[in-house]
Structure formats: structure tokens, C-alpha cells
Amino acid sequence: MGAGIVAAQGSDKGSTAYGGLAQRYAAALFELADSKHQLDAVVGDLAALAKMIDESADFRRLINSPVLSRGDQGRAISGIVQAAQFGPLTAKFLGLLAQNRRLFALSAMIQAFKKMLADRRGEMTAQVWSARPLSADQQNALAETIKRAHGAKVTMEVKVDPALIGGLVVKVGSRMIDSSIRTKLQKLQLAMKGVG
């Protein structure tokens, strides 16, 4: 796959935090994609993978299963790569992860790659959870509000969580704003327990 990805393999045996593992693999993929001017193509593939992880319990089982052999994981990933029509860099990267039994860290690798790209472009990533899907106008208004507050271009990752009942949870960097009805009800419950 090239020196960039191979360099990520290193010696991660015994590594306790797979955050470091994810960071190394993501950095290797980032450097290789950057050198081949394919950052946009790779980040598009990774966004599709992140969606698969969120929406498919079968895909989550595939990448997290300690029971499946390297060969089984590799064949399954190869089929997914072909069906999704991922680019060659993403395909080789996923094949390498399957071969090295590192698919379990794929979500963390995707997040690390996206953060590197956002940093390179001077963007901030905002994670947004809403009780119902947000319209394009609502997303644009929210992105503009976050941009004004933080002074940077904003990329948003929006997810729907009906358990919030209503309102939003917005996370930008280490700062979280929770205006969900669920949280307000929990606070009210705690306050009521203190009365009487």
C-alpha cells in the first residue's frame, strides 16, 4: 500500500489505548491521501463508512467480531468496498485493517482523519444530535450561529436521537451545549427530589 500506511503498523502490541492506534493509522492514511491529492475522495468514503457503522448492526458486528478470521473479515470488507465503490486508497486501507485485525478501531480512525482534515482547512467540527431530522435551512442557520460564536468555518455531523424528545445537543471541541428536553426533565426530576 505504500510506505505511509505500512509505517502506521509499527509495534502497537500491548497498546492500551486504541486512540493512539487510531491516530497512527489515520495519520498514515491522511499523509498518503494528501500526497496523492485524494483527501476529498477519501473523506467522502470515510463519511459513507461512518454512516454504515451508525446504521448497520451487521457491519458493526463484522468490524468488532473477535471470532471472524482475518480471511473472513477481509473477504467481507472486499465485498463492501466493491458494493460501495470506494476508491483504491480507501479499499487498500480497509484491506490492511482487516489483515492486521484493526477494524475494531475504524470509528476512531475516521474521527481522527476528519479532525486532521478540518485542522488543515481551518474548520471546526460540530457534532449535533436532534430529536428529529433538521431541515437544510435549520442546519445552515445552526452552522452560521456556531461560526459566529467560534470564528471558524464549521462542518456539522448531524445525528437523530428520538430519546432527546426535543431540542438539541451540540458539541464543538470539548464544549457541549445540551438544550434537550430530556436533560431539562432530568434536571427537574432532581430538583423535585430535593423538595420536601
N, C-alpha and C positions, 0 to 999 in steps of 0.2 A: 504494500500500500504506500510505501514511501517512508522516508526517514522520520517525518513528522509524527505519524501515527505510531510507528514502531517505538519511537522514543518514549511514548506515553506508557508503554508496557512496564518498563522499569522493573523494580522489585517492589511490588505492593503487597507481597505476602506478609501477613501479620499486621497489616494496616488496620487500625481500629476504627478510624472514621472514614467512611467511604466518601465523605465530602472532598477529601484530598485526592482520592482516586478519581472521582468525577471531574474535579478541576483539571487534573493532568490530562485525562483523555479529551476533555472539551478543549483545552488549550492546544493540544496537538491537532485536533480537527480544525480548530479556528485558524491556526498558522497555515495549515495545508490549503484550506479553502481560500484564505486570503492570498496566498502565493499564486493560486490558480484563478483568482478573480471570480470565485464562486460563492462568496459569502451569502448573497441573496438567495441563490438556489438552495444552499444547504440549510439556511434558516427556515426557508419555506418547507423543506422536507421535515425538519425537526418540529415545526409547528403542527404538521399533519400527524407526526408520531405522538406528540403530546396529546392531541385530540383522541387518538386511538387509545392511549393509556387511560384517559379520563372516561371514555365511553364504552370500552370493551373489557369486560371481566375476563374473557378468554385470552385477550392479549396480555393483560396483567398477569394471569396465571403463567403464560408462556415465558415472560421475561423474569418472573420471580421463582419459577419452579426449580428446586434443587434436585428433583428426581429426573428431569429430562436430561438426556445425554447431550454432549456438545453437538453431535451429529444431528440429533432430532431438532435441537434449537436452531442450528444452522440452516437446516432444510426448511423449517417453518419460516424463519426470517427471510430466507431467499424467496419463498413464495409471496410473502407480504411485500417485499421490495418490488417484485415484478408487478404485482397487482396494483400497488400504489404508484408505480412508475417513478420511483425515486431515482435521483441522479447517481452517477457512478461513485462519487465521493461518499455519499451517504450509504450507498449499498456496501461499499468496501468497509466502511466504518462499522456498520451493523454486523457484517460478517466477522470482523475482528472481535467485536464484543462477544458474539456467540462463541467463537473459537476460544477466547480467553475466559469464558464464563463470567462476563461482567455486565450482562444485560440487566441485572437487578439494579444497577446504578444509572440506568438510562434517563430516568426523570431528572435526577440531579445533574447529569451531564447536559441535558437540554437546557435547564435553567442556567447553568454556568456559561454555556455557549451564548445564550441570549443576552446575558449580562455583559459579557465581553463585547458583543456587537453593539449593545446600547452605549457602553462606555466609550467605545471607539467613535461612535456617531454623536456623542454628547447628548444622548437621550436618557430619560428615566423610564423605568417600567413600573406601571401601577397595576396591581392585582385588584380586581373588583369582583365582589360577589353580590348578586342581587337576587331578590325573591322571584322575580320574573324577568324574562329577556328584556334588555334595554333596546330601544329603537336607535337607529343611526343618529338621529338628532340628539337624543339623550346622551349617547356615547360621546359625540362631538362636544356637547356642552360640558360634560364632565371632564373630558381631556383638556379643554380650554381653561377650566377652573383650576385644575391641577397644574397646568403650565404656568398660569399667572402666579400661583402660590409658590412654585419651586423654581421658576425662571429657566426651565429647560423643556425641550420637546418631549412629549410623553407618548409612550407606546403602552396600550392597555391590553391586559388579558382579562376578559370578562367571563365569569362563570355564573351559572344559575344555581342557587341553593334555596329551594322552596321552604326549607326549615327556618329561614330568616323571617318568614311571614310577610315582611315588608321592609322598606328601607335598603340601605347599602352598607357594605363593609369595604373600605378602601385601604389598601396597604401600599405605601410608597417608601421604598427603602426599609428602614427599621420602624417607620412611623405608621400606626394603624388608627383609622378613624372608623368607629363602629356606630352607625346610626340605625341599626336594625331593630325592628320591633321585638324580636326575640330577646335581644340583650336588654332593652328597656323593660320588658316584662320580668326578666330575671332580676334586674335591679329593684323593681317594685316589690317582687316577692321577698327579697332580702330585707327591704325596708319594712315590709309588713310584719315579718318575723320578729323584728326588733320592737314592734309596738305591743304594749300590753305585757 
